[in-house]
């Protein structure tokens, strides 16, 4: 059977796990933007497009990226930790990853804000690579170790509560 020529609708708060996966895809896209930004800075220096890309990435990780971690740590992870010790171990590793990613963001965010005054492009590239590597590794593990399992373990009511909590965090209703 062939795939539909029409794109499927983006997940919403009624599909909170799908929404988390979609957020992972956006995070990876922003990681790619960061890599292209480094190349752009090396090739053309700081120009309007570089500033725009830096601003876009900064806004995303300062808002949606932050909400994403909160969705997981405050709502999804506690649900899963109650299910099994194996999941509790995986959740613990994911929380440790979040701490490392947050620390990497604390280094990278000010550099994105002062793009025109970067002192060391090589160091900026190191920070981008560390940040991207941490996110890519984390997302791969989380998709496999957490979201795939959560899809099978969480009840419809638990998923509804998760979606409502995620919507509420963003000032929306389901």
C-alpha positions in Angstrom: 0.0 0.0 0.0 1.4 3.4 -0.9 1.7 6.4 1.4 -0.8 9.2 1.1 0.3 12.1 -1.0 -1.2 14.4 1.7 0.9 15.2 4.8 -0.6 14.0 8.0 -1.7 16.5 10.5 0.8 17.5 13.2 0.2 15.9 16.5 -1.6 18.0 19.2 -2.2 17.8 22.9 -4.6 14.9 22.3 -1.5 12.9 21.3 1.1 14.0 23.8 3.6 11.4 23.0 3.3 12.2 19.3 3.8 15.9 20.2 7.0 15.0 22.2 8.3 13.1 19.1 7.5 16.1 16.9 9.3 18.3 19.3 12.3 16.0 19.0 12.2 16.5 15.2 12.1 20.3 15.7 15.0 20.1 18.1 17.1 18.1 15.6 16.2 20.6 12.9 17.5 23.5 15.1 20.7 21.5 15.8 21.2 21.4 12.0 20.6 25.1 11.9 23.3 25.6 14.4 25.8 23.6 12.3 24.9 25.7 9.2 25.3 28.8 11.3 28.9 27.9 12.2 29.6 27.3 8.5 27.9 30.6 7.6 30.0 32.5 10.2 33.2 31.0 8.8 32.2 31.8 5.2 30.5 35.2 5.4 30.9 36.4 9.0 27.9 37.8 10.9 25.3 39.0 8.5 21.5 39.4 8.7 20.8 35.8 7.9 23.3 34.6 10.6 21.6 36.9 13.2 18.2 35.7 12.1 19.2 32.0 12.5 20.8 32.6 15.9 17.7 34.4 17.1 15.4 31.6 15.9 17.5 28.9 17.6 17.7 31.0 20.8 14.0 31.7 21.0 13.2 28.0 20.4 15.4 26.6 23.1 14.5 29.4 25.5 10.8 28.7 25.3 9.6 25.5 23.5 12.8 23.6 24.4 12.4 24.5 28.0 8.7 23.5 28.0 9.7 20.2 26.4 12.0 19.3 29.4 9.3 20.4 31.8 6.7 18.2 30.0 8.9 15.2 30.5 10.3 15.8 34.0 7.1 17.1 35.6 4.5 15.0 33.9 5.8 12.1 31.7 8.7 10.8 33.8 6.8 10.5 37.1 4.2 8.4 35.4 6.7 6.1 33.9 8.8 5.8 37.1 5.8 4.3 38.8 5.5 1.5 36.2 8.8 -0.3 36.7 12.3 -0.1 38.1 13.8 -0.5 34.6 11.9 2.5 33.5 12.9 4.4 36.7 16.6 3.8 35.7 15.9 5.1 32.2 14.1 8.1 33.5 17.0 8.8 35.8 19.4 8.8 32.9 17.1 11.1 30.9 17.1 13.6 33.8 20.9 13.5 33.9 20.9 14.1 30.2 18.7 17.1 30.7 21.1 18.5 33.2 24.0 18.2 30.8 22.0 19.7 28.0 20.9 22.6 30.2 24.5 23.2 31.1 25.5 23.1 27.4 22.7 25.6 26.7 24.0 27.9 29.4 27.3 28.1 27.5 25.7 28.4 24.0 22.8 30.9 24.7 25.0 33.9 25.5 27.1 33.3 22.5 24.0 33.3 20.3 22.9 36.5 21.9 26.2 38.3 21.3 26.9 36.7 17.9 28.4 39.9 16.4 30.8 40.0 19.3 32.0 36.4 19.4 35.6 36.3 20.7 36.4 32.8 19.5 34.5 31.1 16.6 36.4 27.8 17.2 35.1 27.7 20.8 31.6 28.5 19.6 31.8 25.6 17.2 33.0 23.3 20.1 29.9 24.5 22.1 27.6 23.9 19.2 29.0 20.4 18.7 28.7 19.5 22.4 25.2 20.8 22.5 24.1 19.0 19.3 25.8 15.8 20.3 24.1 15.8 23.7 20.7 16.4 22.1 21.1 13.8 19.3 22.2 11.1 21.7 19.5 11.9 24.2 16.7 12.0 21.6 17.7 8.7 20.1 17.7 7.0 23.6 14.5 8.7 24.7 12.6 7.8 21.6 13.6 4.2 22.0 13.8 3.7 25.8 11.0 6.0 26.9 8.5 7.0 24.2 8.1 3.6 22.5 7.5 2.0 25.9 5.2 4.8 27.2 3.0 4.3 24.1 2.3 0.8 25.3 2.1 1.3 29.0 0.2 4.5 29.6 -3.6 4.3 29.7 -5.9 6.6 27.7 -6.7 8.5 30.9 -3.0 9.0 31.7 -2.3 10.2 28.2 -5.2 12.7 28.5 -3.8 14.0 31.7 -0.4 14.3 30.2 -1.8 16.3 27.2 -3.8 18.6 29.5 -0.7 19.3 31.6 1.4 20.1 28.5 -1.3 22.4 27.1 -1.7 24.1 30.5 2.1 24.8 30.6 1.6 26.7 27.4 -1.5 28.6 28.4 -3.8 26.4 26.2 -6.7 24.2 26.8 -7.5 20.7 25.4 
